[in-house]
Amino acid sequence: MVYFFLFLTITCTIYGFLLMRSEKKSKVQDRLDFFLVNEPLDKVVPIEAKQETLFRRLLQPILVDFKKSFKKRMPGEKEAKIDKKLQRAGNPFGMTAVDFRLVQLVFIIVLPIIFTGYGAILNMGKSAILVFIMIGILIGSYYPHFYLKQKTKARSRRALREFPDLLDLLTVSLEAGLGFDAAITKVVSRKEGVLSYEFHRCLEEIRLGKTRREALSGIRDRVDVDVVKAFISNVLQAEKLGIGMVKVLRVQSNEVREQRKQRAEEEAMKAPIKMLFPLILFIFPSLFIVLLGPAVIQVIETFQK
């Protein structure tokens, strides 16, 4: 019996070494065929195909068909309005107008159910649960728009902060002898942010056949900042009237710098008023407790005696 197991162990070991050598040779041959002959390219399975989940294979086609049917029922004006809001917000999560409406419907359906369950757990009456359902519907219908407004405000603040430096760089590039499109290309390659992305999109639209006026007007529609809108209007007017672009941008740059200085002074003037409420609510009571607390304790002890 011992000899049999010894023979079986030696046989399996030798077979394992031979199998490893054959696998190495087959891998080397496959790599050579892939890079030199390119014959087994058809046999290569894409990584995405290997990693397909149940959602992608079964549920995603159903979701795509549902989105198509939902888009057909959606009014064109409503879709254009939502799409404009999404572009001003920077297209969060890559959503389209149809995706936004679907998310809004999900909120309107799910939040009342959650609020109803919460009311049932607290053993509330039917009237209170009905109020909870109405609150859930209101929150579900309003919150997606509120989220877009907040994203738009944050994006506008970033654009307003980036604009002076971008305008200075654009002015210097034009003064150095570059054309307007070449100057924008130089600015986009050197800067990052909201305005760089928008000007890069503008250049791509010009390359795809749009006129410069249409592409720049698109920036004016997508960026909800008055300074940027005024800059685009000045550039379009200068191009229409044949005025030197460098002069226009130099004047615009000085105005933008002055406006940024004024905004900084305004924020500095608001700071004492904003600090007043934390002082009254948190700091002054603590100071009063530390300073007047021992005296109050002594007065109380004196009257007790």
C-alpha positions in Angstrom: 0.0 0.0 0.0 2.9 2.3 0.8 4.5 1.6 -2.5 1.2 2.4 -4.3 0.9 5.8 -2.7 4.5 6.6 -3.3 4.1 5.7 -7.0 0.9 7.8 -7.2 2.6 10.8 -5.6 5.6 10.6 -8.0 3.3 10.2 -11.0 1.2 13.3 -10.0 4.3 15.4 -9.4 5.7 14.5 -12.8 2.4 15.2 -14.5 2.1 18.6 -12.7 5.6 19.7 -14.0 4.7 18.6 -17.5 1.3 20.4 -17.3 3.1 23.6 -16.1 5.5 23.5 -19.0 2.8 22.9 -21.6 0.7 25.9 -20.1 3.8 28.1 -20.3 4.4 27.2 -23.9 0.8 27.7 -24.8 0.8 31.2 -23.1 3.9 32.2 -25.0 2.5 31.0 -28.2 -0.7 32.8 -27.7 1.2 36.1 -27.0 3.3 35.6 -30.1 0.2 34.9 -32.2 -1.5 38.0 -30.8 1.4 40.4 -31.5 2.8 38.9 -34.7 0.2 36.9 -36.5 -3.0 38.4 -35.0 -4.9 35.2 -35.6 -6.5 34.7 -32.2 -7.9 38.2 -32.0 -11.4 36.8 -32.7 -11.0 34.5 -29.7 -10.2 37.3 -27.3 -13.1 38.0 -25.1 -13.5 41.7 -24.2 -13.1 42.5 -20.5 -16.5 44.3 -20.5 -18.2 41.2 -21.9 -16.6 39.1 -19.1 -17.7 41.6 -16.4 -21.3 42.0 -17.6 -23.7 41.7 -14.6 -27.3 40.6 -14.4 -28.4 44.3 -14.5 -26.5 45.0 -17.8 -27.8 41.8 -19.5 -31.4 41.8 -18.4 -32.5 45.0 -16.7 -30.6 47.6 -18.8 -32.4 46.9 -22.1 -35.8 47.2 -20.3 -34.7 50.5 -18.7 -33.5 51.8 -22.1 -36.9 51.0 -23.7 -38.7 52.6 -20.8 -36.6 55.7 -21.1 -37.4 55.9 -24.9 -41.1 55.6 -24.3 -41.0 58.1 -21.5 -39.1 60.6 -23.7 -41.7 60.3 -26.4 -44.4 61.4 -23.9 -42.3 64.2 -22.5 -43.1 67.6 -24.0 -40.2 69.2 -26.0 -40.4 72.5 -24.2 -40.2 70.9 -20.8 -37.2 68.8 -22.0 -35.4 71.8 -23.3 -36.0 73.8 -20.1 -34.7 70.9 -17.9 -31.7 70.4 -20.2 -30.8 74.1 -19.9 -30.9 73.8 -16.1 -28.7 70.7 -16.2 -26.2 72.4 -18.4 -26.0 75.3 -16.1 -25.5 72.9 -13.2 -22.7 71.1 -15.1 -24.7 68.0 -16.0 -24.3 66.3 -12.5 -24.0 62.5 -12.8 -24.2 62.8 -16.6 -28.0 63.1 -16.4 -30.2 64.0 -19.3 -33.6 65.6 -19.0 -35.3 62.2 -19.1 -33.1 60.9 -16.3 -33.9 64.0 -14.2 -37.6 63.5 -14.6 -37.3 59.8 -13.8 -35.3 60.6 -10.6 -37.9 63.2 -9.7 -40.7 60.6 -10.1 -38.8 58.1 -8.0 -38.5 60.7 -5.2 -42.2 61.5 -5.5 -43.1 57.8 -5.1 -40.4 56.6 -2.6 -40.5 59.5 -0.1 -44.3 59.3 0.6 -43.9 55.6 1.2 -41.0 56.2 3.6 -42.9 58.9 5.5 -46.0 56.7 5.7 -43.9 53.9 7.2 -42.4 56.4 9.7 -45.9 57.6 10.7 -47.1 54.0 11.1 -44.1 53.1 13.3 -44.9 56.1 15.5 -48.6 55.0 15.7 -49.9 58.3 14.3 -53.4 58.9 13.1 -54.6 58.8 9.6 -54.7 62.6 9.3 -51.0 62.9 10.4 -50.0 60.1 8.0 -51.9 62.0 5.2 -49.9 65.2 6.1 -46.7 63.1 6.0 -47.6 61.8 2.6 -48.2 65.4 1.3 -44.9 66.5 2.8 -43.1 63.6 1.1 -44.7 64.5 -2.3 -43.7 68.2 -1.9 -40.1 67.3 -0.9 -39.8 64.7 -3.7 -41.0 67.2 -6.4 -39.0 70.2 -5.1 -35.7 68.6 -3.9 -34.3 67.7 -7.4 -34.8 71.3 -8.6 -33.3 72.6 -5.3 -30.3 70.4 -5.9 -29.8 71.8 -9.4 -30.1 75.3 -8.1 -27.4 74.6 -5.5 -25.1 73.0 -8.1 -25.7 76.0 -10.4 -24.8 78.5 -7.7 -21.7 76.6 -6.8 -20.6 76.3 -10.4 -21.3 80.1 -10.9 -19.1 80.9 -7.9 -16.3 78.8 -9.3 -16.6 80.5 -12.7 -16.7 84.0 -11.1 -13.5 83.2 -9.2 -11.7 81.8 -12.2 -12.7 84.5 -14.7 -10.2 87.3 -13.8 -7.1 85.1 -14.2 -8.5 83.5 -17.4 -9.2 86.9 -18.8 -5.7 88.2 -18.0 -4.1 85.1 -19.7 -6.4 85.6 -22.7 -5.5 89.3 -23.0 -1.7 88.5 -22.7 -2.0 85.8 -25.4 -3.8 88.2 -27.8 -1.2 90.9 -27.1 1.5 88.4 -28.0 0.1 88.1 -31.5 -2.1 85.0 -31.3 -5.6 84.9 -32.9 -8.7 84.7 -30.8 -9.1 80.9 -31.3 -5.4 80.2 -30.7 -5.5 82.3 -27.6 -8.5 80.4 -26.3 -6.6 77.1 -27.1 -3.6 78.4 -25.1 -5.8 79.4 -22.1 -7.6 76.0 -22.1 -4.3 74.1 -22.1 -2.9 76.2 -19.2 -6.0 76.5 -17.0 -8.5 74.0 -15.4 -12.0 74.6 -14.2 -15.5 75.5 -15.2 -14.6 78.2 -17.8 -11.8 76.2 -19.3 -14.2 73.3 -19.9 -16.8 75.7 -21.4 -14.2 77.3 -23.7 -12.9 73.9 -24.7 -16.4 72.9 -25.6 -16.7 76.1 -27.6 -13.6 75.2 -29.6 -15.0 71.7 -30.3 -18.3 73.1 -31.5 -16.4 75.5 -33.8 -14.4 72.6 -35.2 -17.7 70.7 -35.8 -19.1 73.5 -37.9 -20.7 76.0 -35.7 -19.9 79.7 -36.1 -18.0 81.5 -33.4 -21.1 83.6 -32.5 -23.2 80.4 -31.9 -20.5 78.7 -29.9 -19.8 81.8 -27.7 -23.6 82.3 -27.2 -23.8 78.7 -26.0 -21.3 79.6 -23.2 -23.5 82.6 -22.3 -26.5 80.3 -21.9 -24.6 77.6 -19.9 -22.8 79.9 -17.5 -25.1 81.9 -15.3 -22.6 84.7 -14.4 -23.3 88.3 -15.4 -19.6 89.1 -15.9 -19.1 86.2 -18.3 -22.2 87.2 -20.2 -21.0 90.7 -20.5 -17.6 89.5 -21.7 -19.2 87.3 -24.4 -21.5 90.2 -25.5 -18.5 92.5 -25.8 -16.5 90.0 -27.8 -19.4 89.4 -30.2 -20.0 93.1 -30.5 -16.3 93.8 -31.2 -16.2 91.1 -33.8 -19.3 92.5 -35.5 -18.1 96.1 -35.5 -14.4 95.3 -36.3 -13.0 96.8 -33.1 -9.6 95.6 -31.9 -10.1 92.6 -29.6 -7.1 93.5 -27.4 -8.5 96.9 -26.4 -11.9 95.4 -25.5 -10.3 92.7 -23.4 -7.9 95.1 -21.6 -10.9 97.3 -20.6 -12.9 94.3 -19.6 -9.9 93.0 -17.5 -9.6 96.2 -15.6 -13.4 96.3 -14.9 -13.3 92.7 -13.7 -10.4 93.3 -11.4 -12.2 96.4 -9.9 -15.4 94.4 -9.5 -13.5 91.6 -7.7 -11.9 94.2 -5.4 -15.4 95.6 -4.6 -16.8 92.1 -3.9 -13.9 91.4 -1.5 -14.6 94.7 0.3 -18.3 93.9 0.5 -17.6 90.5 2.0 -15.2 92.1 4.5 -18.0 94.6 5.5 -20.4 91.7 6.0 -18.0 89.7 8.2 -18.7 91.6 11.5 -22.5 91.2 11.1 -22.1 87.5 10.4 -19.8 87.1 13.5 -22.4 88.9 15.7 -24.8 85.9 16.0 -22.1 83.3 17.0 -20.8 85.8 19.5 -24.2 86.4 21.1 -25.3 82.8 21.1 -22.1 80.9 22.0 -19.1 83.1 23.1 -20.8 85.7 25.3 -22.7 83.1 27.5 -19.4 81.2 28.1 -17.6 84.4 29.1 -20.4 85.4 31.4 -20.4 82.0 33.0 -16.6 82.1 33.5 -16.4 85.7 34.7 -19.7 86.1 36.7 -20.2 82.5 37.8 -17.9 82.7 40.9 -19.4 86.0 42.0 -23.0 84.7 41.6 -22.0 81.6 43.7 -20.6 83.8 46.4 -23.7 86.0 46.5 -25.9 82.9 46.8 -23.8 81.5 49.6 -23.9 84.9 51.4 -27.7 85.1 51.3 -28.0 81.5 52.4 -26.0 82.3 55.6 
